[in-house]
Amino acid sequence: MTQTSYVEDQSFERDMDYLPDRITRDSARWPVEPGRYRLIAARACPWANRAIIVRRLLGLEDVISLGLCGPTHDERSWNFSLDPGEVDPVLGYHRLEQAYLARDPRYSRGITVPAMVDVPTKAVVTNDFPWITHDFFFEWRDHHRPDAPDLWPDEQRAEMEQVMDRVFVDVNNGVYECGFAGSQRAYGEAYDRLWSALDWLEDRLADRRYLMGDAITEADVRLFTTLARFDAVYHGHFKCNRNKLTEMPHLWGYARDLFQTPGFGETIDFAQIKAHYYLVHTDINPSGVVPKGPDPAVWQTPHGRGRRPSVPSGSS
């Protein structure tokens, strides 16, 4: 679920005021502890999809359990419609809202995914999505699989932060600024920033396999979840329609390369993604009609961008 607000020119503004707690190795209240926490996510949501991918790449499946919400929700909460009896089997909740209220009975902000939940108390610890994946790498590294990728390489950290900042502002969030713009001017400005950034990324990927070079980093995870939804949702539903991702040769090859890399493509469910956007956003799509296309088989076509990295161990 997206926390939203609008400013004077009717441009979309994401509410980034999340629960600020973190799970760290030196925390007295929320220490790193295998089996204690449950990642609640949704395959439909790009922000939650990041956490699912990073957990998989680092091999944290056996130390952080995963609960998945269904693709649609009401105004207040995601729910566990995919589970038997529509109840999360670990938390015993029908709705994610229950975990937020267990943390604070007066909680009144957005019920968002991803959320890290403390299993003993069944209360949300944090929903601060950029820090969740950051801490999966830095704070949980004692529990990574032996050949886990270095998602935050020291020598590239400064440049990577700059790349991720533009990706977030103009691409990850930029598609939402287009889709939820309340005026033609706000839409036009967001549209221009989005395509300027995508053209910059197209050029950047012309001479390198991944955003930072020859290895996958957190920057690739963050861009991938938007690219995976681009033609299926953002191109039409959010009016990001200068051209399709499939018409940008370097970005499209890069996106397929990642999709076909273990840890990425198996986290994508196009049916859930389309159901989420086209059914939940009734102000944009009042008919509730969900498009049949595009054909997901195109994601398995050859990408021509080099050898695939090693296969992560573990399950989904």
VMD Tcl script that draws the C-alpha trace (Angstrom):
set ca {
  {0.00 0.00 0.00}
  {1.28 3.44 -0.89}
  {1.25 6.28 1.62}
  {0.31 9.30 -0.50}
  {-0.28 13.00 -0.30}
  {-0.45 15.91 -2.72}
  {1.24 19.29 -2.79}
  {-0.10 22.58 -4.12}
  {0.47 21.86 -7.82}
  {-1.35 18.50 -7.46}
  {1.83 16.48 -7.83}
  {2.09 13.15 -6.03}
  {4.24 13.09 -2.89}
  {5.14 9.80 -1.23}
  {4.82 9.76 2.54}
  {8.17 8.40 3.74}
  {7.42 8.60 7.47}
  {7.79 4.94 8.41}
  {8.32 3.15 11.71}
  {12.00 3.96 12.25}
  {13.13 0.95 14.29}
  {15.81 -1.35 12.88}
  {16.90 -4.92 13.55}
  {20.63 -4.79 14.20}
  {23.33 -6.93 15.76}
  {23.84 -4.52 18.68}
  {20.19 -3.65 19.35}
  {18.90 -4.33 22.85}
  {15.27 -4.35 21.74}
  {15.45 -5.80 18.21}
  {18.64 -7.88 17.93}
  {19.47 -10.07 14.96}
  {18.14 -13.48 15.93}
  {17.43 -16.34 13.50}
  {13.82 -17.45 13.55}
  {12.54 -14.46 15.51}
  {11.30 -12.25 12.68}
  {8.89 -12.67 9.80}
  {9.08 -10.65 6.62}
  {5.57 -9.79 5.49}
  {5.53 -8.88 1.83}
  {3.40 -9.03 -1.30}
  {4.54 -10.13 -4.73}
  {2.41 -7.38 -6.24}
  {4.24 -4.53 -4.51}
  {7.58 -3.32 -5.97}
  {8.87 -2.07 -2.60}
  {8.12 -5.44 -0.96}
  {9.47 -7.30 -3.99}
  {12.89 -5.78 -3.22}
  {12.95 -7.41 0.20}
  {11.87 -10.79 -1.21}
  {14.69 -10.70 -3.76}
  {17.42 -9.61 -1.32}
  {16.37 -12.23 1.24}
  {16.65 -14.85 -1.52}
  {19.98 -13.64 -2.92}
  {21.61 -13.59 0.51}
  {20.27 -17.01 1.51}
  {18.28 -15.79 4.50}
  {15.27 -18.05 3.90}
  {16.02 -20.27 6.89}
  {16.57 -17.42 9.36}
  {13.82 -14.94 8.34}
  {10.47 -16.48 7.49}
  {8.27 -15.07 4.74}
  {4.56 -14.32 4.83}
  {2.79 -13.21 1.66}
  {-0.26 -11.00 1.42}
  {-2.69 -11.24 -1.45}
  {-2.53 -8.78 -4.35}
  {-5.53 -6.65 -3.41}
  {-6.46 -4.78 -0.26}
  {-8.99 -2.31 1.06}
  {-8.33 1.26 2.22}
  {-6.83 0.11 5.53}
  {-4.93 -3.09 5.14}
  {-3.28 -5.82 3.14}
  {-4.67 -9.26 3.96}
  {-3.58 -12.90 3.89}
  {-6.05 -14.08 1.25}
  {-3.53 -16.50 -0.27}
  {-3.26 -18.64 2.88}
  {-5.66 -21.40 3.96}
  {-8.56 -19.79 5.80}
  {-7.05 -16.41 4.80}
  {-4.91 -16.52 7.96}
  {-1.14 -16.16 8.12}
  {0.02 -19.55 9.49}
  {2.67 -18.05 11.80}
  {1.04 -14.87 13.08}
  {-2.56 -16.08 13.05}
  {-3.70 -12.80 11.51}
  {-6.31 -12.20 8.81}
  {-5.03 -8.68 8.14}
  {-1.62 -7.08 8.36}
  {-3.24 -4.20 10.22}
  {-3.40 -6.48 13.27}
  {0.41 -6.54 13.48}
  {0.57 -2.75 13.35}
  {-2.06 -2.41 16.07}
  {-0.14 -4.93 18.18}
  {2.76 -2.48 18.02}
  {0.58 0.58 18.72}
  {-3.19 0.33 19.34}
  {-3.49 3.96 18.18}
  {-1.52 3.45 14.97}
  {-3.23 5.44 12.23}
  {-0.74 5.65 9.36}
  {-0.49 3.49 6.27}
  {-0.45 -0.29 6.59}
  {2.42 -0.96 4.22}
  {4.54 -3.82 2.94}
  {7.25 -4.87 3.40}
  {7.04 -5.11 7.17}
  {9.31 -6.95 9.58}
  {7.24 -8.52 12.36}
  {8.52 -9.78 15.70}
  {7.00 -13.27 15.92}
  {6.94 -13.58 19.75}
  {4.91 -10.39 20.16}
  {3.30 -10.50 16.67}
  {4.01 -6.77 16.41}
  {5.56 -4.85 13.53}
  {9.15 -3.79 14.15}
  {9.64 -1.66 11.04}
  {8.17 -0.94 7.64}
  {11.03 1.34 6.55}
  {11.66 -0.46 3.26}
  {15.05 1.06 2.24}
  {16.55 0.10 5.60}
  {15.07 -3.41 5.57}
  {17.15 -4.52 2.59}
  {20.15 -2.50 3.74}
  {20.11 -4.32 7.06}
  {19.57 -7.72 5.46}
  {23.01 -7.21 3.97}
  {24.93 -5.45 6.75}
  {23.31 -6.71 9.95}
  {22.46 -10.30 8.96}
  {25.73 -11.09 7.17}
  {26.70 -13.77 9.73}
  {23.78 -15.75 8.31}
  {24.36 -15.18 4.57}
  {24.99 -18.13 2.31}
  {28.74 -18.59 1.68}
  {28.65 -17.32 -1.90}
  {26.16 -14.49 -1.35}
  {26.70 -11.50 -3.66}
  {28.29 -8.32 -2.35}
  {25.28 -6.06 -2.80}
  {27.03 -3.02 -1.28}
  {30.65 -3.06 -2.54}
  {32.82 -0.68 -0.53}
  {34.72 0.73 -3.49}
  {31.50 1.65 -5.33}
  {29.39 2.79 -2.39}
  {29.47 6.54 -3.06}
  {28.61 6.24 -6.75}
  {26.02 3.57 -6.05}
  {24.22 5.83 -3.59}
  {24.00 8.51 -6.28}
  {22.67 6.03 -8.83}
  {20.10 4.64 -6.40}
  {18.97 8.12 -5.44}
  {18.16 9.03 -9.04}
  {16.56 5.64 -9.67}
  {14.31 6.12 -6.64}
  {13.34 9.74 -7.27}
  {12.84 9.65 -11.03}
  {12.05 5.99 -11.81}
  {10.78 3.96 -8.82}
  {8.75 6.89 -7.53}
  {8.59 8.66 -10.88}
  {6.09 6.20 -12.34}
  {3.80 6.88 -9.37}
  {4.21 10.63 -9.86}
  {2.95 10.13 -13.41}
  {0.10 7.82 -12.46}
  {-1.22 9.81 -9.52}
  {-0.60 13.32 -10.87}
  {-3.56 15.59 -10.17}
  {-2.81 18.11 -12.91}
  {-1.46 18.14 -16.45}
  {1.54 20.18 -15.35}
  {2.46 17.80 -12.53}
  {2.10 14.83 -14.88}
  {4.20 16.44 -17.61}
  {7.03 17.29 -15.26}
  {7.10 13.77 -13.76}
  {6.89 12.20 -17.24}
  {9.86 14.23 -18.50}
  {11.99 13.34 -15.45}
  {11.09 9.66 -15.79}
  {12.11 9.43 -19.43}
  {15.24 11.49 -18.92}
  {16.27 8.99 -16.25}
  {15.37 5.96 -18.36}
  {17.39 7.35 -21.28}
  {20.31 7.89 -18.89}
  {20.02 4.28 -17.71}
  {19.78 3.03 -21.29}
  {23.07 4.79 -22.07}
  {24.69 3.59 -18.83}
  {23.89 -0.04 -19.61}
  {25.29 0.15 -23.14}
  {28.82 -0.74 -21.96}
  {28.24 -2.57 -18.67}
  {26.24 -5.63 -17.71}
  {24.81 -4.22 -14.47}
  {24.37 -0.71 -13.11}
  {27.69 -0.75 -11.25}
  {29.67 -2.97 -13.60}
  {30.14 -6.74 -13.74}
  {28.32 -7.73 -10.54}
  {24.80 -7.41 -9.19}
  {24.31 -4.86 -6.42}
  {21.42 -3.42 -4.41}
  {21.07 -0.80 -7.15}
  {20.04 -3.51 -9.63}
  {17.47 -4.93 -7.24}
  {15.91 -1.50 -6.79}
  {15.65 -0.80 -10.52}
  {14.50 -4.29 -11.48}
  {11.23 -4.23 -9.56}
  {10.07 -1.17 -11.50}
  {11.23 -2.51 -14.86}
  {9.42 -5.80 -14.24}
  {6.14 -3.89 -13.91}
  {6.72 -1.34 -16.62}
  {5.02 -2.75 -19.72}
  {2.39 -4.68 -17.75}
  {1.26 -1.73 -15.63}
  {3.12 1.57 -15.75}
  {3.12 2.06 -19.52}
  {-0.67 2.19 -19.75}
  {-2.13 2.38 -16.26}
  {0.24 5.15 -15.12}
  {0.46 6.86 -18.55}
  {4.23 6.28 -18.86}
  {3.73 5.66 -22.55}
  {6.52 7.27 -24.58}
  {7.60 3.76 -25.44}
  {7.65 0.29 -23.93}
  {10.55 -1.27 -22.06}
  {10.80 -3.85 -24.87}
  {11.68 -0.98 -27.21}
  {14.81 0.04 -25.26}
  {17.44 -2.56 -26.25}
  {19.92 -2.16 -23.38}
  {17.36 -1.78 -20.58}
  {15.26 -4.61 -21.98}
  {18.23 -6.94 -22.29}
  {19.35 -5.98 -18.78}
  {15.87 -6.57 -17.34}
  {15.66 -10.03 -18.94}
  {19.18 -10.83 -17.74}
  {18.10 -10.13 -14.16}
  {14.74 -11.88 -14.58}
  {16.53 -15.04 -15.69}
  {18.97 -14.84 -12.76}
  {17.99 -17.03 -9.78}
  {16.48 -14.88 -7.06}
  {14.75 -12.43 -9.40}
  {12.28 -13.85 -11.91}
  {10.73 -16.42 -9.61}
  {9.63 -13.59 -7.30}
  {7.54 -11.99 -10.06}
  {3.87 -12.89 -10.44}
  {2.39 -10.87 -13.29}
  {-1.19 -11.94 -12.51}
  {-0.87 -10.61 -8.96}
  {0.88 -7.45 -10.14}
  {-1.87 -6.60 -12.62}
  {-4.63 -7.48 -10.17}
  {-3.13 -5.15 -7.59}
  {-2.84 -2.06 -9.75}
  {-5.94 -2.45 -11.90}
  {-8.29 -3.52 -9.10}
  {-7.05 -1.42 -6.17}
  {-6.65 1.88 -8.04}
  {-10.34 2.39 -8.69}
  {-9.83 6.13 -9.21}
  {-7.57 5.37 -12.20}
  {-9.34 2.23 -13.43}
  {-12.99 2.45 -12.25}
  {-14.12 -0.43 -14.47}
  {-11.92 -2.91 -12.63}
  {-11.04 -4.57 -15.92}
  {-7.62 -6.26 -15.77}
  {-5.69 -6.47 -19.08}
  {-4.77 -9.89 -20.43}
  {-1.36 -8.94 -21.81}
  {1.50 -8.65 -22.27}
  {2.70 -12.22 -22.75}
  {5.14 -13.01 -19.90}
  {6.97 -15.50 -22.12}
  {8.99 -12.63 -23.59}
  {10.92 -12.45 -20.31}
  {12.48 -15.84 -21.05}
  {13.87 -14.90 -24.48}
  {17.68 -14.69 -24.87}
  {19.17 -11.48 -23.53}
  {22.73 -11.74 -24.84}
  {24.37 -10.04 -21.86}
  {26.91 -12.63 -20.67}
  {27.17 -15.58 -18.31}
  {24.66 -15.91 -15.50}
  {25.93 -15.68 -11.90}
  {25.87 -18.56 -9.46}
  {22.57 -20.08 -8.36}
  {21.50 -19.20 -4.81}
  {20.81 -22.07 -2.47}
  {17.52 -22.42 -0.62}
  {13.90 -22.14 -1.60}
  {11.63 -19.29 -2.69}
}
mol new
graphics top color blue
foreach p $ca { graphics top sphere $p radius 0.5 }
foreach p [lrange $ca 0 end-1] q [lrange $ca 1 end] { graphics top cylinder $p $q radius 0.2 }
display resetview
